[in-house]
Amino acid sequence: MNKSLRLAPITPANVEMAIAVKVRPDQEHFVSPVVKSLAEAYVQPQVAWPRLILDGDRPVGFLMAFLDIDWDGKGVDFRSGLWRLNVIPEAQGQGVGRFAVRAVAAEVRRRGGGQMYVTWEPGEGGPENFYRKLGFQLTGEESGGQRVGMLDLTELDLH
C-alpha cells in the first residue's frame, strides 16, 4: 500500500479539490458524486465524516463515513461504516480503496465500534467484489435497493 496516502478533513481550502474527484463514467451509477456527499454531510454533520484522500498533496479520492447512524429509524440499531467511496480512475487498483476502508475501520474502532457496514449498488462492474475481498460479508439486508455488507472489526489487523 502507498505509504504517502492520508486523509484530510474537508475545508474551504480543499473543497474544490474534493468536488473535482470523479470516478470513471461507467462507474457513475454506482456512487453519488462528491458534491452530493458534501451536501448530505452539511445537513447531517452529527453522523457524516467526509474526508479527502490525498497521495502526498494530490487528491486521489474521497470517502464519507457514517458514524452511529440510527439505521432502523427507531433509535434501536445504531451503525457505523463507509457511506461513499470515490477514487479517481488513475488511482484505482493502487491501494486507495483499501486505505480508505482501513481508515474508516480505524475510526469506527477508535469510537468503540466492533462492526463496520457498507452498502453497494449491485451490478456488473460494481464494487461488490472489492468489498467482499476485504472481508465484508453480506447481511442479507437491503438499504434503498443496495446490498448491505458487514465487516467484523474485532479481529481485523489494521496495521
Residue pairs with C-beta under 8 A, 6 or more apart in sequence:
1 95
1 98
1 99
2 55
2 94
2 95
2 96
2 99
4 55
4 56
5 53
5 54
5 55
5 60
5 95
5 96
5 99
6 53
6 54
7 51
7 52
7 53
7 54
7 63
7 103
8 14
8 51
8 52
8 54
9 50
9 51
9 52
10 18
10 38
10 41
10 50
10 51
10 52
14 52
14 59
15 38
17 52
17 59
18 34
18 38
18 50
18 52
18 59
18 62
19 34
19 35
19 38
20 59
21 34
21 52
21 59
21 60
21 61
21 62
21 86
21 87
21 88
22 33
22 34
22 86
22 88
23 30
23 31
23 86
23 87
23 88
23 89
24 89
24 92
26 125
27 125
29 121
29 123
30 120
30 121
30 123
30 125
30 126
30 127
31 84
31 85
31 86
31 121
31 127
32 84
33 86
34 62
34 84
34 86
37 48
37 50
37 62
37 64
37 83
37 84
37 86
38 50
40 48
40 64
40 83
41 48
41 49
41 50
41 64
47 66
47 67
47 68
47 69
48 64
48 65
48 66
48 67
48 83
49 64
49 65
49 66
49 67
49 104
49 107
50 62
50 63
50 64
51 62
51 63
51 64
51 65
51 103
52 59
52 61
52 62
53 59
53 60
53 61
53 62
53 63
53 87
53 96
53 99
53 100
54 60
55 91
55 96
59 88
60 87
60 88
60 90
60 91
60 94
60 96
61 85
61 86
61 87
61 88
61 91
61 96
61 97
61 100
62 84
62 85
62 86
63 82
63 84
63 85
63 86
63 100
63 103
63 104
64 82
64 83
64 84
65 80
65 81
65 82
65 83
65 104
65 107
65 108
66 79
66 80
66 81
66 82
66 83
67 80
67 107
67 108
67 111
68 78
68 79
68 80
68 111
69 78
69 79
69 80
70 77
70 78
71 77
71 78
71 79
71 117
79 115
79 117
80 108
80 111
80 113
80 115
80 116
80 117
81 104
81 108
81 115
81 116
81 117
81 118
81 151
82 100
82 101
82 104
82 116
82 117
82 118
85 97
85 100
85 101
85 127
87 96
87 97
87 100
97 130
98 134
101 116
101 118
101 131
101 134
101 151
102 158
104 116
105 116
105 151
105 153
105 156
105 158
106 158
108 115
108 116
108 153
109 153
109 156
109 158
113 153
114 152
114 153
114 154
115 150
115 151
115 152
115 153
116 150
116 151
116 153
117 139
117 148
117 149
117 150
117 151
118 131
118 136
118 148
118 149
118 151
119 143
119 144
119 146
119 147
119 148
119 149
120 126
120 127
120 128
120 131
120 146
120 147
120 149
121 127
121 145
121 146
122 128
122 146
122 147
128 147
131 149
132 149
134 151
135 151
135 152
135 156
136 149
136 150
136 151
137 149
137 150
137 151
137 152
138 147
138 148
138 149
139 148
139 149
139 150
140 148
141 148
142 148
